[in-house]
Structures are given as structure tokens and as C-alpha cells.
């Protein structure tokens, strides 16, 4: 089945980045037709549509590159946007700025001997870039290009550094998106051979090379030495970072063990599933926290999954790794299935307990 319960007959990116989609109306009252039109117009904009041989045709002027060049609700800096005006837009420059403002809380003690207060630990719960910027300015009101000492950096995690990097690039009109998946290039003290650790990266569109490039803004010189990272973190090879959809496919095909993905004490198919749905949400510009849960992104280790849900997750995995040709179908699937779409209110499994959070 395709859009809104109708067979999908065509869904492609056409010339100039324009997206053509269609849905077959096979049966039902006129109200069914009107509902399809209304839903489509709300998703891709109020565009002209036509009916050809029983197929409703829509055309959207929003290409993937245009879509990812603009902020979503999470990356929007809001009143702090002016702080981004003078920041660099090249990847090494973006990474240098981000590393001077934020730090993964897991590096605070082993790299810098910092013991975090409860107030500093709570910084990892900041979901929106605007709130991150407010806190960064509260800690140190120098321009964002000024390197903060470790104790005055915002304590987050890989997701926060990826999302903040994404926000800077989008501010400069560069297509960028956060991706959740699993990294193989960390070889530090806690590394386990063959294990893919849970991780987030930023992906941007390289205009010169005309393709998407992954980069890791978390790894500075200190992190590189501590974690024994040897790859080029400005251009992370795809085999060194598996987006969640690829990890899901490998494990579903029996080509890898689900217990090789996650953390030492949290791993398995359930973990990959949660990551997969979160990656889908990020591709729709809702970059949730790692411990946020809703729908199919709220699976516990002991939970079973129906055949219907497994089939849906298989489709999600395929779409999230299919490239820009699947952009619109990916969006439609996310927007029109309550099991995937991030609702206004979600659960967040924080270090101090479960919280109800409004996005």
C-alpha cells in the first residue's frame, strides 16, 4: 500500500529537484478523494494536482536539498540566530567552533578530570538548539568563535554536537541533516573488536562533489587520541559508520549479530529499532534526544514485534538508505503512520527518571 492507504504508483525526484508523486484512487466515496487531496496538500504544499487514468498527480517544488537547507523546529536558533552570522561554513571550521562550545559528557572526567555537578549533568537534556545557545551564553557570553575552557562548555553528547553542526550549516543555507547509526572507528579503552557503538553524525551536501558527506564534529584532537581514531572525521567512510537502516538490514538478513550494535550494557535488535525510527525522525527534521521514546521508537528489550511492524520497519530501513530518490515517499511514510511520527508529547527516559516532554 502507498500513500494514505492507497497503492503507490509513482514517487520520484524529477528534473531540477522537483518531486512528482501520485496515489491511485481505487474505490471509496468522494470524501475519500477529498481526504487524500487535503492530506497531500498539507504535506507537500498547496500545489496543482491533476487526475490521469485514475491517478492523482501532485508536484512539489521542494527538493531534498532545499528542504535540508532550512531549519526545523529543533535546529532553529530563533532569537540567537545572529550569533551564527559570523561563524565559518567550511567543515573544519564548523567542527572547531562546535568543539569549543560543547563536549560529550563522557569525556569530561577521563580527558579533563571534571566532576560534573547536577546542573551540568542536566545540560544533556537540552533538546533545542535555541536552548543550547541560551545556556552557552549564560556560561560564557563571548562570541561563539572563542574557545571555552572545558568546564565552561555545554555538556551534551554526540547527538548534540551533530545537531548543533547541522544548525550552523543550515543557517548558511547548506543542506545538512543529523543521522543516527553506529560507529566502528572508536578504538579507545572501552572498545570491543567488531562492535559498532551508538553514535550520531552530521551529513552535509558537498556541492563540489555532488553527494552527501558524513562528518564527526565530536572528535577533536583530545578525543582522537583518547579513542584512537585514525579515519578522516571530516569525511567518514560509510563502512565506518552504519546508519541505523543499514544496521537493521544486516541483522535482519543474518549478516551480523544485533548484539554488536549499541553500548556495552544496551544492545540488540530493540536498540537498533529505536535508533532506526529516530533516524527517520531526524530525516524529517525532528532530531530527538537519544533517550526519547514514542511509537516504534519505544521498544524495550523484552518486547516482541508483530509481523506487520517488522514489515514496516523493513520499509523504513530501505527508505532511509535509498537516497534522495526516495525522499518524498520517506516523508509520506513518516507523516502518515502514527507508529513512526513524533507526536507533540513523548516520553523521555532521562538519567533521573521518565519525563513527559512536549516537543
Secondary structure, 3 states (H helix, E strand, C coil): CCHHHCCEEEEEECHHHCEEEEEECCCCCHHHHHHHHHHHHHHHCCCCEEEECCEEEEEECCCHHHHCCCCCCCCCCHHHHHHHCCCCCCHHHHHHHHHHHEEEHHHHHHHHCCCCCHHHHHHHHCCCHHHHHHHHHHHCCCCCCCCCCHHHCEEECHHHHHHHHHHHHHHCCCCEEEEEEEECCCCCCCCCCCCEEEEEEEEEEECCCCEEEEECCCCCHHHHHHHCCCCCCCCCCCCCEEEHHHHHHHHHCCCCCHHHEECCCCECHHHHHHHHHHHHHHHCCCCCCCCEECHHHCCCCCCCCCHHHHHHHHHHHHHHCCCHHHHHHHHHHHHCCCCCCCCCEEEEEECCEEEEEEC
